């Protein structure tokens, strides 16, 4: 079974780490690389296999997380400030 809460929690922790990296002076292109390599990879890993096993609430959690992240950034590949 796919644990949506665990994935979202892990991605939120990664976003916190990315904000810390930014505060220590890492450039945006490097932060975007980390974001794509870690957060996007966690969310999309084998998504075609597990998506059918999620219920509506799970999908809302995933989409809500993506909306929050995308709402804080100007493009889907950028990192929130």
N, C-alpha and C positions, 0 to 999 in steps of 0.2 A: 504494500500500500504506500502511496506517495504522501508524505507529510508536508503539506503546504505551509503550516505554521513554522516548521523547522527551516524551510527554505527561505521564507520571508524574514525570519529572525536572523539567519545567517547573512542574508543580503543587507539587512539593516546594520548589522555589525560591520560589514565591509564598507558601507557608506560612511559610517562613523570614522573608520580607519582612513578612508579617502579624505575626509574633511581634515583629519589630523595631518595627513601628508601635505595637504594644501597649506595648512597653517605653518608648516615647517619649510615652505618655499618650493615645493614641487610644482613644476609648470603644468598648465592645463592639458597640453597634448599627452604628457605622461600620465596624468590623472585619468584622462579619457581612455587611455590604453588599459590601465588597471581596471577601470569600470567595465569596459567591454570584456576583458579577459576573465573577470571574476563574477561580477553581478549578472551580466547578460548570460554568461555561460551557465551559471547555477540555475537561472530561471528556464533556460531553453534546453538544458541537457535532457535528452530523450523525451522531450515534451510531446512528441507525436505518440509515444507509447503511453504515458501516464495521463494525458489530458482527458481521455475518455473515462478514467476512473475518478475524476474529481467531480464534486457536486457543485451546485450553483454557488453556495457559500464560499467554497474553496476558490472558485474562479473569480468571485468578487474580491476576495482577499488579494489574489495575485494581481488582478487588474487595478485594484486600489493602490497597491504598493507602486506599481508602474506609473499610475497617474500622479501620485505624490512626488515621485522622483522626477518625472517629466514636467510636472508643474513648477518645479524649482529650477528648471534649466531651460535654456532657449532652444536647444535641439536635443533629440533623443540620445545623442552621443556625448553631450556635454556633462559636466559634473556640477551639482548644486553648490552654492557658496555657503 
